[in-house]
Amino acid sequence: MSATVVIVDDAVFMRNILRAIIKDKGYTVVAEAASGIEAMRTLHDHNPDIVILDIILPDVNGLDLLDSILKVRPQTKVVICSSIGQEQIIKKALDHGAKAFIQKPFTPEKVLAALGSLEA
């Protein structure tokens, strides 16, 4: 069975790009969300193995959402995917429990490398 993924990003085009890359590699995208509220509802409905999470969302900071996700689903592997790439933000995300960080703009290879690191 392939790993299940939820993509959380407020930009539709970004969700479309990520979905195409992920599905092409055999992962199953079970849901998408454009906000923190949608993301938490989706977690309860689908219990994904992996969440790909943007930091900038319309209703919540993605790092705060990361904390909430791991509180209710500690086994979920969260990958941050953001254009905010300052070292302190990356470190904070990893310190808060993110398993990987993908810098936007990204290549398919970077996305797949981040997902591959979750299996190691």
N, C-alpha and C positions, 0 to 999 in steps of 0.2 A: 504494500500500500504506500502511495506517495505521501509526503508530508503535506499537510493542509496549511494554507496561508491566507491571512487577511491583510489587505493593503489599506493603510490609513493615510490619505493625502487629500487636501482640499482641491487640488488641481486634477480635473478629469483626464487631461492629456497625460499627466504623469502616471496616474493609475493605469491608463491604457498601455503605456510603454512598459511599465513594470509587469503588468499581467501577461503581456505577450512574451517577455523574456522568461518569466517564471514558468508559464505553461509550456513553453517550448522545451524546457529542461525537465519536464515531467512532474512538476509540483502541481497541486490542485488548489486553485484560488477559490475559496469557499464563499468569500464576501469581500466587499469594499466599503469603506466609510470615508466621509468627507469632513467629519468633526469628531470631537472627543465623545460626545453623547452617543453618536452613531457607533463609534468604535466599541464603547462599553456594552451597548446592546448586542452588537455583533459577537462579542466575546462570549456572552451568555448563551447566545443562540447556536454558535458553531464550535466553540472550544478548539481554536486552531492550534497547530503545533508552533507556528511562526507568525509573528506580526511584523510587517514592515511599516514603520512609523515616521511620519514627518514631524519636525519640531514646531513649525509654524502652522497652527490650525486656527480656525475662526473663533472657537470658544474656549480653548485651553492651550497652555504651553505643552508641547509634546513631552518634555521631560517630566512634567507633573503627571501627565497621562501614563508615561512609562511606570512611574511609581504605583499608580492605581491599577494598572494591568497586572503588575507583578504581585500586588497585594491579593487580588482575587484569583489569579492564575499563575502561581509561582513557577510552574513547569513550562510556561510559554516562553519561547525564545524570541526576544525582541531585537530587531535590527533597525537602527535609526538611519533614515535616508533624508538628508537635508542639505540645503545650500549653505547653511551656517557651518563653517568648517574650522572655526578657531579652535586651537588646541584645548583651551579650557572647557569649551562646550563638548568636544569629543571626550575628554577625560571625565567630565561630569556625567555624560551619558553612560559611559562604560562603568564608572563608579556606582551608578544607580542601578546597574544590572543589565544594560544592553549588552548583547553578545557580539555585535559588530556595528560598524558605522560606514555608510556609503555616502560619499560626497557627491552632491549634484553640481554640475552635470556629470553623469556617469556613463560608462560603457557597459554593454551587456556582460562583458568579461568581469568587470568589477562587482556587478550584482551577483553573478554566479559564484565568484570567489568568496564573497561574504556568506552566501548561502552554504557553499561547500564547507566553510570553516565551522559551521554549526554541527556538521556531521562528524567532525574530527574528535 
